Amino acid sequence: MPIDIVGRWDRLMERQEDMLGEAASSRAVTRTIRVSPNGDDTDGLSWRTAINSISDALDMCSTDVNELTHIRLAPQTGGVHYNIDRTGDPSWAANVMLMGSHRTWGKIMNDHDGATSIMTLTGYASLQDLNFNLGTSNNGVIITKGAFRLKAVQFVGEDLTSAKTALHLDGATTIKHGKVLDSYFKGHTTYMTAIKLDNCALSVFKDIFVHQCLKGLHIDDDGTYNSDYNSFYDTEICRCSHVDGVAIDIDAGDVQHFENVCMRGNTLNVDDVPRNHIWNAIHGSFPITIEPITIPNYDGVQVDAGEDAYGSDTEIRAAATSTKPFKIVGYRFEPSEEKKFMLRFSADSGSTWFDMSMIEIKKNKAQGASEGTDFIFNAGTRISCSAGCEVAGKNVKVWLEIQEI
């Protein structure tokens, strides 16, 4: 019987390529499926036998909770794209790693007339080096399980004609411990929300770039399960310039951490219900105002000083006035006498103090006598002051230099 040397060699190479899938992904995958328009659409074990459709490859993935399928996508060039071509919100329950070569080398769309999103993934999901295009009328990717991973992924919604969300992290209960890294969102200023967190907590978002969306980031929950303790680092949100545009819209959730975030050209930078968020190194063109200002009297808030002791806690900025996160970048003082005054400022009605100042300036002459703090206060924060003087019966008028985010 003749020996099929070529056939044996091809099968050997296919098995070796399948084994190499685990090494290439740096994960303990249980199966590798290749997707390419140039494959013969048989089994996906090699590039020669690659599956032509992403949706068909996802159909082949195991739904066993202890298995992980690695789907590797060949590039698509020019105007050609991978078409999911399924109606509604096509959903897959497998644990899957979906990986391309580069986030601009091949786009994924869902062109089916009845489609409402590109895809929904309900198992463990890892997406890398992919380009998702929402077309004119689809949501993007919906993920419903925690520990998700997205890296070097691009979402595009420039052609949208109705309100849609590019990346929806949507937990029926709270999903946790996900990561979205080095990802780019280019949308439509009237219609696209870049990222929506819905019952998503304890997750990390780093090196995120959002340009020209209606909303850059929307944090929400259902009131039963919460979107708390998420961290956003090294993020840029720009040109959410529609009349209703907002860079960061926080409707729910508590104790979010924002660090090194740049916001430029947005109609509104932050729309926040009063919460306990942490803001560090927030950058943008934020104007400075002096409060309170009552033209033509120019009166500040009078703080009565105790003698060699602090007097009562006096409100300088009401909680209701603080509708956005803000910084205090400076103070203005006008003492009733040229005496030494000590002033201390509080954001919790006098329980603790975030800043202190000592002044001795001419009476009835308002002067800037202290720099402010780098701390950024949340919306709904009340600012107050108490003062002490070396003699009794004195007071000092106080103004705040406010920079709203």
C-alpha positions as CSV (number, residue, x, y, z in Angstrom):
1,M,0.0,0.0,0.0
2,P,1.5,3.4,-0.9
3,I,2.4,5.7,1.9
4,D,0.8,9.2,1.8
5,I,3.8,11.1,2.9
6,V,2.3,14.5,2.0
7,G,-0.9,13.8,3.9
8,R,1.0,12.5,6.9
9,W,3.2,15.6,6.9
10,D,0.2,18.0,6.7
11,R,-1.6,16.2,9.6
12,L,1.6,16.4,11.6
13,M,2.0,20.1,11.0
14,E,-1.6,20.7,11.9
15,R,-1.2,18.9,15.2
16,Q,2.0,20.9,15.9
17,E,0.2,24.2,15.0
18,D,-2.6,23.3,17.3
19,M,-0.2,22.6,20.2
20,L,1.6,25.9,19.4
21,G,-1.7,27.7,20.1
22,E,-1.2,27.3,23.8
23,A,2.3,28.7,23.7
24,A,1.3,31.6,21.5
25,S,-1.5,32.6,23.8
26,S,0.5,32.1,27.1
27,R,-2.6,30.5,28.5
28,A,-3.6,26.9,29.2
29,V,-6.1,26.6,26.4
30,T,-7.8,23.3,25.7
31,R,-8.4,24.0,22.0
32,T,-7.2,26.4,19.3
33,I,-9.4,27.3,16.3
34,R,-8.0,29.4,13.4
35,V,-10.2,31.8,11.4
36,S,-9.2,33.1,8.0
37,P,-10.9,34.0,4.7
38,N,-8.3,31.9,3.0
39,G,-8.9,28.6,4.9
40,D,-10.9,25.7,3.5
41,D,-13.5,26.0,6.3
42,T,-13.1,22.5,7.6
43,D,-11.7,22.2,11.2
44,G,-9.6,25.3,12.0
45,L,-6.6,23.1,13.1
46,S,-4.3,25.0,10.8
47,W,-4.4,28.1,8.6
48,R,-4.9,25.8,5.6
49,T,-8.1,24.4,7.2
50,A,-9.1,27.6,8.9
51,I,-12.8,28.4,9.5
52,N,-14.0,31.3,7.5
53,S,-16.5,32.8,10.0
54,I,-16.0,34.0,13.6
55,S,-19.5,33.0,14.5
56,D,-19.0,29.5,13.2
57,A,-15.8,29.2,15.2
58,L,-17.6,30.4,18.3
59,D,-20.2,27.7,17.7
60,M,-17.4,25.1,17.7
61,C,-16.2,26.2,21.2
62,S,-16.8,24.0,24.2
63,T,-19.2,25.2,26.8
64,D,-17.6,23.1,29.5
65,V,-16.8,25.5,32.3
66,N,-13.3,23.9,32.7
67,E,-12.3,24.3,29.1
68,L,-10.9,27.4,27.2
69,T,-10.9,27.8,23.5
70,H,-8.4,30.1,21.7
71,I,-9.7,31.6,18.5
72,R,-7.0,33.2,16.4
73,L,-8.0,35.6,13.6
74,A,-6.0,36.2,10.4
75,P,-6.0,39.9,9.2
76,Q,-8.7,41.2,6.9
77,T,-7.5,44.0,4.6
78,G,-9.1,46.9,2.9
79,G,-12.9,47.2,3.2
80,V,-13.3,43.5,3.9
81,H,-14.5,42.6,7.4
82,Y,-15.5,39.6,9.5
83,N,-19.3,39.4,9.6
84,I,-21.0,37.8,12.6
85,D,-24.2,37.7,10.5
86,R,-26.6,36.7,13.3
87,T,-29.9,38.2,14.4
88,G,-30.5,40.0,17.7
89,D,-27.8,39.8,20.3
90,P,-25.9,36.6,19.2
91,S,-24.7,35.0,22.4
92,W,-22.0,32.4,23.2
93,A,-21.5,30.7,26.6
94,A,-18.0,29.3,26.0
95,N,-14.8,30.4,27.8
96,V,-13.0,32.0,24.9
97,M,-9.9,33.9,24.0
98,L,-10.6,35.8,20.8
99,M,-7.3,37.2,19.4
100,G,-6.3,39.1,16.3
101,S,-3.0,40.4,15.0
102,H,-3.5,44.2,15.5
103,R,-6.5,46.2,16.4
104,T,-6.6,48.0,13.0
105,W,-5.8,45.0,10.8
106,G,-9.3,43.5,10.6
107,K,-12.7,44.7,11.7
108,I,-15.6,42.7,13.1
109,M,-19.2,43.7,12.4
110,N,-22.7,42.2,12.4
111,D,-24.4,43.1,9.2
112,H,-27.5,40.9,9.7
113,D,-30.7,43.0,9.1
114,G,-32.1,41.8,12.5
115,A,-29.0,42.3,14.5
116,T,-29.0,44.6,17.6
117,S,-25.4,44.0,18.8
118,I,-22.2,42.5,17.5
119,M,-22.0,39.8,20.1
120,T,-22.7,38.8,23.7
121,L,-20.2,36.6,25.7
122,T,-21.5,35.0,28.8
123,G,-18.5,32.8,29.7
124,Y,-15.0,33.9,30.6
125,A,-14.0,36.3,27.9
126,S,-10.6,37.6,26.7
127,L,-10.4,39.9,23.7
128,Q,-7.1,41.1,22.3
129,D,-5.9,43.0,19.2
130,L,-9.4,43.3,17.7
131,N,-11.5,46.0,15.9
132,F,-15.2,46.1,16.5
133,N,-17.3,48.3,14.2
134,L,-20.9,49.1,15.3
135,G,-22.0,50.0,11.9
136,T,-25.2,52.2,11.8
137,S,-27.4,50.5,14.3
138,N,-25.7,48.0,16.6
139,N,-24.5,47.9,20.1
140,G,-20.9,46.5,20.3
141,V,-19.8,43.8,22.7
142,I,-21.8,42.7,25.8
143,I,-19.9,40.8,28.5
144,T,-21.9,39.3,31.4
145,K,-19.2,37.4,33.4
146,G,-16.5,38.7,35.7
147,A,-12.7,38.4,35.3
148,F,-13.1,39.7,31.7
149,R,-9.9,40.8,29.8
150,L,-9.7,43.3,26.9
151,K,-6.3,44.5,25.6
152,A,-5.5,46.6,22.6
153,V,-9.1,46.5,21.4
154,Q,-10.7,49.2,19.2
155,F,-14.4,50.1,19.0
156,V,-15.7,52.4,16.2
157,G,-19.2,53.9,16.0
158,E,-18.8,56.8,13.6
159,D,-21.7,55.7,11.4
160,L,-24.3,55.2,14.1
161,T,-27.8,56.7,13.6
162,S,-29.2,55.8,17.0
163,A,-28.0,55.6,20.6
164,K,-25.8,52.6,21.2
165,T,-23.1,51.3,23.6
166,A,-19.7,50.0,22.4
167,L,-18.6,48.0,25.4
168,H,-21.4,47.0,27.9
169,L,-20.2,45.2,31.1
170,D,-23.5,43.9,32.2
171,G,-23.9,41.7,35.3
172,A,-27.2,40.1,36.3
173,T,-25.4,40.0,39.6
174,T,-22.2,42.0,40.3
175,I,-19.3,41.0,38.0
176,K,-15.9,41.6,39.4
177,H,-12.1,41.7,38.8
178,G,-12.1,42.6,35.1
179,K,-9.5,44.5,33.1
180,V,-9.7,46.8,30.1
181,L,-6.2,47.9,28.9
182,D,-4.8,50.0,26.1
183,S,-8.1,50.3,24.3
184,Y,-9.5,53.0,21.9
185,F,-13.0,54.2,21.3
186,K,-13.9,56.4,18.4
187,G,-17.6,57.2,18.3
188,H,-20.4,59.6,17.3
189,T,-21.0,62.6,19.5
190,T,-24.8,62.2,19.3
191,Y,-25.2,58.4,19.7
192,M,-22.3,56.4,21.1
193,T,-21.5,55.6,24.7
194,A,-18.0,54.2,24.9
195,I,-18.1,52.1,28.1
196,K,-21.1,51.2,30.3
197,L,-20.6,49.5,33.7
198,D,-23.8,47.9,34.9
199,N,-23.3,45.9,38.1
200,C,-19.6,45.8,37.5
201,A,-17.2,46.3,40.5
202,L,-13.5,46.0,41.5
203,S,-12.3,46.2,37.9
204,V,-9.4,48.1,36.4
205,F,-9.4,50.4,33.3
206,K,-6.0,51.6,32.1
207,D,-4.7,53.5,29.1
208,I,-8.2,54.1,27.7
209,F,-8.7,56.7,24.9
210,V,-12.2,57.9,24.1
211,H,-12.8,60.4,21.3
212,Q,-16.0,62.0,20.0
213,C,-18.7,60.1,21.9
214,L,-22.0,61.1,23.5
215,K,-20.7,59.6,26.8
216,G,-17.2,58.4,27.5
217,L,-18.0,56.4,30.6
218,H,-21.3,55.6,32.1
219,I,-21.5,53.9,35.6
220,D,-24.8,52.5,36.6
221,D,-26.4,49.6,38.5
222,D,-29.8,48.1,39.3
223,G,-29.9,49.2,43.0
224,T,-29.5,45.6,44.2
225,Y,-26.1,44.8,42.9
226,N,-23.5,47.6,42.8
227,S,-20.8,49.1,40.6
228,D,-18.3,50.0,43.3
229,Y,-14.5,50.3,43.7
230,N,-13.6,50.5,40.0
231,S,-10.2,52.1,39.1
232,F,-9.5,54.2,36.0
233,Y,-5.9,55.1,35.3
234,D,-4.2,57.0,32.5
235,T,-7.3,57.8,30.6
236,E,-8.2,60.5,28.0
237,I,-11.8,61.4,27.2
238,C,-12.1,64.2,24.6
239,R,-14.7,65.9,22.5
240,C,-17.9,64.6,24.0
241,S,-19.3,67.8,22.5
242,H,-23.0,67.2,21.9
243,V,-25.3,69.4,23.9
244,D,-25.9,66.4,26.2
245,G,-22.3,65.2,26.0
246,V,-20.6,64.1,29.2
247,A,-17.2,62.5,29.7
248,I,-18.0,60.7,32.9
249,D,-21.6,60.0,33.8
250,I,-21.9,58.4,37.3
251,D,-25.5,57.5,38.0
252,A,-24.7,54.8,40.7
253,G,-21.9,53.1,42.4
254,D,-19.5,54.3,45.1
255,V,-15.8,54.8,45.7
256,Q,-14.5,54.9,42.1
257,H,-10.8,55.8,41.8
258,F,-9.8,58.2,39.0
259,E,-6.1,58.9,38.5
260,N,-4.3,60.7,35.7
261,V,-7.4,61.4,33.7
262,C,-7.4,64.1,30.9
263,M,-10.6,65.6,29.8
264,R,-10.8,68.1,26.9
265,G,-13.5,69.6,24.7
266,N,-16.4,68.0,26.5
267,T,-19.7,69.8,27.1
268,L,-19.7,68.4,30.6
269,N,-16.8,66.6,32.2
270,V,-18.4,64.9,35.2
271,D,-22.1,64.3,36.0
272,D,-22.1,62.7,39.4
273,V,-24.5,61.9,42.2
274,P,-22.8,62.7,45.5
275,R,-20.5,59.8,46.2
276,N,-17.2,59.0,47.9
277,H,-15.0,58.8,44.8
278,I,-11.2,59.4,44.8
279,W,-9.8,61.9,42.2
280,N,-6.1,62.4,41.6
281,A,-4.2,64.2,38.8
282,I,-7.2,65.2,36.8
283,H,-6.2,67.4,33.8
284,G,-8.1,69.7,31.5
285,S,-9.0,73.3,30.8
286,F,-10.9,74.1,34.0
287,P,-11.6,77.7,34.7
288,I,-11.2,79.3,38.2
289,T,-13.9,81.3,40.0
290,I,-13.9,83.1,43.3
291,E,-16.8,82.3,45.7
292,P,-18.8,83.8,47.1
293,I,-19.0,86.9,45.0
294,T,-21.9,89.4,45.5
295,I,-21.4,92.3,43.2
296,P,-21.4,95.3,44.0
297,N,-20.7,94.4,47.7
298,Y,-18.0,91.8,47.0
299,D,-18.6,90.3,50.4
300,G,-17.0,87.0,51.5
301,V,-18.2,84.8,54.3
302,Q,-17.6,86.2,57.7
303,V,-15.9,83.7,60.1
304,D,-16.0,84.8,63.8
305,A,-12.7,84.0,65.5
306,G,-12.4,82.6,69.0
307,E,-9.8,84.1,71.4
308,D,-6.7,81.8,71.4
309,A,-9.1,79.1,70.3
310,Y,-11.0,78.1,67.2
311,G,-14.5,79.5,66.9
312,S,-17.6,77.8,65.5
313,D,-17.7,75.9,62.3
314,T,-18.9,78.3,59.5
315,E,-20.1,77.2,56.1
316,I,-18.2,78.7,53.2
317,R,-19.5,76.6,50.3
318,A,-22.8,74.8,50.6
319,A,-23.2,71.1,49.6
320,A,-26.0,72.1,47.2
321,T,-23.6,74.5,45.5
322,S,-21.1,71.7,44.8
323,T,-22.7,70.1,41.8
324,K,-19.4,68.8,40.3
325,P,-16.1,67.6,41.6
326,F,-13.9,70.6,42.4
327,K,-10.5,71.8,43.7
328,I,-9.8,74.7,46.0
329,V,-6.8,76.3,44.4
330,G,-6.5,79.3,46.7
331,Y,-8.0,81.5,49.4
332,R,-8.7,85.2,49.9
333,F,-8.9,86.7,53.3
334,E,-9.9,90.1,54.8
335,P,-9.4,90.4,58.6
336,S,-11.2,92.9,60.8
337,E,-8.0,93.8,62.5
338,E,-4.3,93.5,61.7
339,K,-3.8,90.6,64.1
340,K,-2.6,87.0,63.8
341,F,-5.4,84.6,62.7
342,M,-5.3,80.9,62.4
343,L,-7.9,79.3,60.1
344,R,-8.6,75.7,59.4
345,F,-10.8,74.2,56.6
346,S,-13.0,71.2,56.7
347,A,-15.0,69.0,54.2
348,D,-16.9,67.1,56.9
349,S,-18.4,69.9,59.1
350,G,-15.5,70.3,61.4
351,S,-14.7,66.6,62.2
352,T,-11.4,66.7,60.4
353,W,-9.3,69.4,58.6
354,F,-7.8,69.3,55.1
355,D,-6.0,72.6,55.2
356,M,-4.7,75.3,57.7
357,S,-3.6,78.8,57.2
358,M,-2.0,81.5,59.3
359,I,-2.4,85.2,58.3
360,E,-1.5,88.6,59.5
361,I,-2.5,91.2,56.9
362,K,-3.9,94.7,57.0
363,K,-7.5,95.0,58.2
364,N,-10.3,95.5,55.7
365,K,-8.0,94.6,52.8
366,A,-8.7,91.4,50.9
367,Q,-5.5,89.5,50.0
368,G,-4.5,86.1,48.7
369,A,-2.7,84.7,51.6
370,S,-2.6,80.9,51.0
371,E,-2.4,78.4,48.3
372,G,-5.1,75.7,48.1
373,T,-4.9,72.0,48.2
374,D,-4.4,69.4,45.4
375,F,-7.2,67.3,46.8
376,I,-10.3,67.1,44.6
377,F,-13.6,67.1,46.4
378,N,-16.7,65.2,45.3
379,A,-20.0,66.7,44.3
380,G,-22.2,67.4,47.3
381,T,-19.2,68.4,49.5
382,R,-19.7,71.1,52.1
383,I,-16.7,73.3,52.8
384,S,-16.5,75.1,56.1
385,C,-14.0,77.1,58.2
386,S,-13.2,78.0,61.8
387,A,-10.8,80.7,63.0
388,G,-8.9,81.7,66.0
389,C,-7.3,85.1,66.9
390,E,-4.9,86.4,69.5
391,V,-7.5,88.8,70.8
392,A,-11.3,88.4,71.3
393,G,-14.1,89.7,69.2
394,K,-12.4,89.6,65.8
395,N,-13.4,88.1,62.5
396,V,-12.1,87.4,59.0
397,K,-13.9,87.3,55.7
398,V,-13.1,84.3,53.5
399,W,-13.4,83.7,49.7
400,L,-12.5,80.4,48.0
401,E,-10.8,80.1,44.6
402,I,-12.7,77.2,43.0
403,Q,-11.8,75.1,40.0
404,E,-14.6,72.8,39.0
405,I,-13.8,69.6,37.1
